Amino acid sequence: MEIGFVGAGKMAGTLINKVDAVDDATITGICDVNEAAALEAAEPRGATVYTDHETLYAEESLDAVFLAIPPFAYDDQASLAAEHGIDVFVEKPVALKPDQGRETLAAIEETDILTGTGYVFRYDELTDVALELLEDREISLLNGRYWSGLLASSWGNELDLSGGEIVTRTTHIYDTIRYLGGDVEQVSANGTDRLGTDGIDYPDATAARLDHENGIVSTVSSGVTSPEWVAELDVLGDDVSLRLDYAAQELTGTVAGDEIHYEFATDRYGREVEAFLDAVRSGDRSHVRSEFADALRTLSLNWTVIDAAETGEIATVGETRRS
């Protein structure tokens, strides 16, 4: 398989290394508006350097392309790949705003290309085992949190360039909640600037309540002033209580009175890339756990939370002021 990359930054570098480990995948072209960054990634692999994705698509015979660029940089990278019949993997978030994502989805659905997205917690073994333990058990409550420091990139400090902390990072928790508990119908949320963190134009911390379509309730908290990375999800249900700790790579809790404790060393990014390329190779979409359309529902949920926190009103998912 001949693979292209749009983006040559930190996240792209992680995905490039994982593609390198797949025996029948060869990276033939790397594109970045920063030519030096593209050259640094391309040279060790003998790949061709590009500074615009249109030329990459036109000159390379790509089986698939990975898009790993900042949210504000999304334009027609995915839709043009669809026009060329190139399967596409889009690192999360899949667009900056939902309306933009819906336009891209329309182009994807016209050509029926295969898509994958970077909701990597879905590929973690913690999630796999939790799904097995929860099989045939009703869930009543999901409680997630993603606490960390400020984003490293300056664009991450501006809501209209990045979507803020919720769209760039806590989105993983919101997505995993959807994966385990189903789609969300309504949201209420509050944000605080109590600490007055310099450099960002969105809340220091946000707490949200989610009402799922199936009756499950969830809560999610996020913040950018934590001295340590916390990424956890608690699940409460029928004679089951679980904690998925994605930072510590541990799954603990009780099921039917039995204590459980699993520790993992999951290469979740490797599993994510392998699953997408397995799908490209075989044409079997079932390898992919988050296609573009599904990831777009997580993005819509994220912006609904942001909107609800700003207005203090209950918001219906998808019906936000920020499209």
C-alpha positions as CSV (number, residue, x, y, z in Angstrom):
1,M,0.0,0.0,0.0
2,E,1.2,3.5,-0.9
3,I,0.5,6.0,1.9
4,G,0.6,9.8,2.0
5,F,0.6,12.2,4.9
6,V,-0.7,15.7,5.1
7,G,0.9,17.2,8.1
8,A,4.4,16.6,9.5
9,G,4.2,17.8,13.1
10,K,4.2,16.0,16.4
11,M,1.0,14.0,16.0
12,A,1.8,13.2,12.4
13,G,5.2,11.9,13.5
14,T,3.6,9.5,15.9
15,L,1.4,8.1,13.1
16,I,4.2,8.0,10.6
17,N,6.2,5.8,12.9
18,K,3.3,3.4,13.3
19,V,2.8,3.2,9.5
20,D,6.5,2.4,9.2
21,A,5.9,-0.7,11.3
22,V,3.3,-2.1,8.9
23,D,5.0,-4.5,6.5
24,D,3.1,-3.8,3.3
25,A,2.7,0.0,3.8
26,T,5.1,2.5,2.3
27,I,5.0,6.2,2.8
28,T,5.6,7.7,-0.6
29,G,4.7,11.4,-0.1
30,I,4.6,13.8,2.9
31,C,3.0,17.2,2.7
32,D,3.3,20.2,5.0
33,V,3.1,23.9,4.6
34,N,6.4,24.0,6.5
35,E,8.6,22.5,3.8
36,A,11.5,21.9,6.3
37,A,9.2,19.8,8.5
38,A,8.0,17.7,5.5
39,L,11.6,17.2,4.4
40,E,12.7,16.1,7.8
41,A,10.0,13.4,7.9
42,A,10.3,12.4,4.2
43,E,14.1,12.1,3.8
44,P,14.7,9.0,5.9
45,R,11.9,7.2,4.1
46,G,12.7,8.2,0.6
47,A,9.3,9.9,0.3
48,T,8.6,12.9,-1.9
49,V,8.1,16.3,-0.3
50,Y,5.0,18.4,-1.0
51,T,3.8,21.8,0.3
52,D,0.2,21.5,-1.0
53,H,-2.1,18.5,-0.8
54,E,-3.6,18.9,-4.2
55,T,-0.2,18.2,-5.8
56,L,0.3,15.2,-3.5
57,Y,-3.0,13.7,-4.5
58,A,-2.4,14.4,-8.2
59,E,1.2,13.0,-8.4
60,E,1.2,10.0,-6.1
61,S,-0.8,6.8,-6.6
62,L,-2.0,6.7,-3.0
63,D,-4.1,3.9,-1.5
64,A,-4.6,6.0,1.7
65,V,-3.7,9.3,3.2
66,F,-3.4,10.4,6.8
67,L,-4.4,13.9,7.8
68,A,-2.8,15.2,11.0
69,I,-3.0,19.0,11.0
70,P,-4.3,21.6,13.5
71,P,-8.1,22.1,13.6
72,F,-7.9,25.6,12.1
73,A,-6.0,24.2,9.1
74,Y,-8.8,22.0,7.9
75,D,-10.1,22.9,4.4
76,D,-10.7,20.5,1.5
77,Q,-7.9,17.9,2.4
78,A,-10.4,15.1,3.1
79,S,-13.0,16.0,0.5
80,L,-10.4,16.3,-2.2
81,A,-8.9,12.9,-1.2
82,A,-12.5,11.5,-1.6
83,E,-12.7,13.0,-5.1
84,H,-9.5,11.1,-6.0
85,G,-10.8,7.9,-4.5
86,I,-8.2,7.8,-1.7
87,D,-9.2,6.3,1.6
88,V,-8.5,8.8,4.4
89,F,-7.6,8.7,8.1
90,V,-8.4,12.0,9.9
91,E,-6.7,12.7,13.2
92,K,-9.2,14.1,15.8
93,P,-11.0,16.5,15.7
94,V,-12.2,15.7,12.2
95,A,-13.0,19.4,11.6
96,L,-12.9,22.6,13.5
97,K,-16.7,23.1,13.5
98,P,-19.5,20.7,12.8
99,D,-20.8,22.5,9.7
100,Q,-17.4,22.2,8.1
101,G,-17.4,18.5,9.0
102,R,-20.8,18.0,7.5
103,E,-19.7,19.4,4.2
104,T,-16.7,17.0,4.2
105,L,-18.9,14.1,5.1
106,A,-21.2,14.8,2.1
107,A,-18.1,14.6,-0.2
108,I,-17.0,11.4,1.5
109,E,-20.5,9.8,1.1
110,E,-20.6,10.7,-2.5
111,T,-17.6,8.6,-3.3
112,D,-18.0,5.9,-0.6
113,I,-14.3,5.9,0.3
114,L,-13.2,4.3,3.6
115,T,-12.4,6.5,6.5
116,G,-10.8,6.2,9.9
117,T,-10.3,8.8,12.7
118,G,-8.0,9.3,15.6
119,Y,-10.3,8.4,18.6
120,V,-7.5,6.3,20.0
121,F,-9.1,5.3,23.3
122,R,-11.5,3.0,21.3
123,Y,-8.4,0.9,20.4
124,D,-7.1,0.7,23.9
125,E,-7.2,-2.8,25.5
126,L,-8.8,-1.2,28.6
127,T,-11.8,-0.4,26.4
128,D,-11.8,-3.9,24.9
129,V,-11.9,-5.6,28.3
130,A,-14.4,-3.1,29.7
131,L,-16.8,-3.9,26.8
132,E,-16.4,-7.6,27.5
133,L,-17.1,-7.1,31.3
134,L,-20.1,-4.9,30.5
135,E,-21.6,-7.3,28.0
136,D,-25.3,-8.0,28.8
137,R,-25.2,-5.6,31.8
138,E,-27.2,-2.4,31.9
139,I,-25.2,0.9,32.4
140,S,-26.8,3.7,34.4
141,L,-24.0,6.2,34.8
142,L,-20.7,7.2,33.2
143,N,-18.4,9.7,34.9
144,G,-15.4,10.9,33.0
145,R,-12.6,13.4,33.6
146,Y,-9.7,14.8,31.5
147,W,-7.4,17.0,33.5
148,S,-4.1,18.4,32.2
149,G,-2.0,21.5,31.8
150,L,-2.2,24.0,29.0
151,L,-1.9,22.9,25.4
152,A,1.7,23.2,24.1
153,S,0.7,24.9,20.8
154,S,-0.2,28.6,20.9
155,W,-3.1,28.0,18.6
156,G,-4.5,25.7,21.2
157,N,-5.1,28.7,23.5
158,E,-7.7,30.2,21.1
159,L,-11.2,28.7,21.0
160,D,-11.8,29.8,17.4
161,L,-8.6,28.1,16.2
162,S,-8.7,24.9,18.2
163,G,-12.1,24.4,19.9
164,G,-10.2,24.7,23.1
165,E,-9.4,22.0,25.6
166,I,-12.8,20.2,25.1
167,V,-12.4,19.7,21.3
168,T,-8.7,18.9,21.3
169,R,-8.3,16.7,24.4
170,T,-11.4,16.0,26.6
171,T,-13.0,14.9,23.3
172,H,-11.4,11.5,23.9
173,I,-13.5,11.1,27.0
174,Y,-16.7,12.3,25.4
175,D,-16.1,9.9,22.5
176,T,-15.4,7.0,24.7
177,I,-18.6,7.8,26.7
178,R,-20.5,7.7,23.4
179,Y,-18.8,4.4,22.5
180,L,-19.8,2.7,25.7
181,G,-23.1,4.5,26.4
182,G,-24.6,5.6,23.1
183,D,-25.4,9.0,21.6
184,V,-26.3,12.0,23.7
185,E,-29.5,14.0,23.3
186,Q,-29.2,16.9,25.7
187,V,-26.4,18.7,27.6
188,S,-26.1,21.1,30.5
189,A,-22.7,22.6,31.5
190,N,-20.9,25.2,33.4
191,G,-17.4,26.7,33.0
192,T,-15.3,28.7,35.3
193,D,-12.4,31.2,35.1
194,R,-11.9,31.2,38.8
195,L,-8.1,30.8,38.4
196,G,-8.0,33.3,35.6
197,T,-5.4,31.3,33.6
198,D,-3.4,33.6,31.4
199,G,-3.2,32.8,27.7
200,I,-6.5,31.1,27.0
201,D,-9.8,32.5,26.0
202,Y,-12.0,29.7,27.2
203,P,-12.7,28.4,30.8
204,D,-10.1,27.0,33.1
205,A,-12.5,24.1,33.8
206,T,-15.8,22.8,32.6
207,A,-18.3,20.4,34.1
208,A,-21.0,18.9,31.9
209,R,-24.0,16.6,32.4
210,L,-25.1,14.5,29.4
211,D,-28.5,12.9,28.9
212,H,-28.2,9.9,26.6
213,E,-30.9,8.9,24.1
214,N,-31.2,5.6,25.9
215,G,-31.7,7.0,29.4
216,I,-28.1,6.7,30.7
217,V,-26.7,9.9,32.4
218,S,-23.1,10.9,32.2
219,T,-20.9,13.6,33.7
220,V,-17.6,14.9,32.3
221,S,-15.1,17.4,33.9
222,S,-12.1,18.9,32.2
223,G,-9.5,21.4,33.2
224,V,-6.2,22.9,32.1
225,T,-4.5,23.6,35.5
226,S,-3.7,20.1,36.6
227,P,0.0,19.3,37.5
228,E,-0.6,15.7,36.2
229,W,-2.4,14.1,33.4
230,V,-5.7,12.5,34.4
231,A,-7.8,10.6,31.9
232,E,-10.3,8.4,33.6
233,L,-13.8,7.0,33.0
234,D,-16.0,5.4,35.7
235,V,-18.8,3.1,34.7
236,L,-21.7,2.2,37.1
237,G,-24.3,-0.4,36.1
238,D,-26.0,-3.6,37.0
239,D,-23.8,-5.2,39.7
240,V,-20.8,-3.6,38.1
241,S,-18.5,-0.7,38.9
242,L,-15.4,0.0,36.7
243,R,-12.7,2.6,36.5
244,L,-10.8,2.9,33.2
245,D,-7.6,4.8,33.9
246,Y,-6.1,5.7,30.5
247,A,-3.1,7.5,32.0
248,A,-2.1,4.7,34.3
249,Q,-3.2,2.0,31.9
250,E,-5.3,0.2,34.6
251,L,-8.8,-1.2,34.7
252,T,-10.1,-1.8,38.2
253,G,-13.5,-2.4,39.9
254,T,-15.9,-5.1,40.8
255,V,-18.2,-7.3,38.6
256,A,-20.8,-9.4,40.3
257,G,-18.9,-9.2,43.6
258,D,-15.6,-10.1,42.1
259,E,-12.7,-7.6,42.3
260,I,-10.8,-7.0,39.1
261,H,-7.5,-5.4,38.3
262,Y,-5.9,-5.4,34.9
263,E,-2.7,-3.6,33.9
264,F,-1.9,-2.9,30.2
265,A,0.9,-1.6,28.1
266,T,-1.2,-0.9,25.0
267,D,0.2,0.5,21.8
268,R,-3.1,2.2,21.1
269,Y,-1.8,4.3,18.3
270,G,-0.3,1.2,16.6
271,R,-3.6,-0.7,17.0
272,E,-5.4,2.3,15.5
273,V,-3.2,2.6,12.5
274,E,-3.1,-1.2,11.9
275,A,-6.9,-1.4,12.1
276,F,-7.3,1.4,9.5
277,L,-4.7,-0.1,7.1
278,D,-6.3,-3.6,7.6
279,A,-9.6,-2.0,6.4
280,V,-7.8,-0.3,3.4
281,R,-6.2,-3.6,2.5
282,S,-9.3,-5.8,2.7
283,G,-12.1,-3.3,2.1
284,D,-13.7,-4.5,5.3
285,R,-14.9,-1.4,7.3
286,S,-15.5,-3.4,10.4
287,H,-11.8,-3.1,11.3
288,V,-12.4,0.7,11.9
289,R,-14.0,1.6,15.3
290,S,-14.6,5.3,14.4
291,E,-15.4,6.4,10.9
292,F,-15.7,10.0,9.9
293,A,-19.5,10.2,10.4
294,D,-19.3,8.8,13.9
295,A,-16.4,11.1,14.9
296,L,-18.4,14.0,13.6
297,R,-21.1,13.2,16.2
298,T,-18.5,13.5,18.9
299,L,-17.4,16.9,17.5
300,S,-21.0,18.1,17.5
301,L,-21.4,16.9,21.1
302,N,-18.2,18.8,22.0
303,W,-19.4,22.1,20.6
304,T,-22.8,21.6,22.3
305,V,-21.0,21.4,25.6
306,I,-19.1,24.6,24.9
307,D,-22.3,26.3,23.9
308,A,-24.2,25.1,27.0
309,A,-21.3,26.3,29.3
310,E,-21.4,29.7,27.7
311,T,-25.2,30.2,27.9
312,G,-26.0,28.3,31.0
313,E,-28.9,26.7,29.2
314,I,-29.8,23.1,28.4
315,A,-28.7,22.5,24.8
316,T,-29.8,19.8,22.3
317,V,-26.9,18.1,20.6
318,G,-26.3,19.6,17.2
319,E,-28.4,22.7,17.8
320,T,-25.6,25.1,18.9
321,R,-24.9,28.8,18.2
322,R,-21.4,27.8,17.2
323,S,-21.8,25.8,14.0
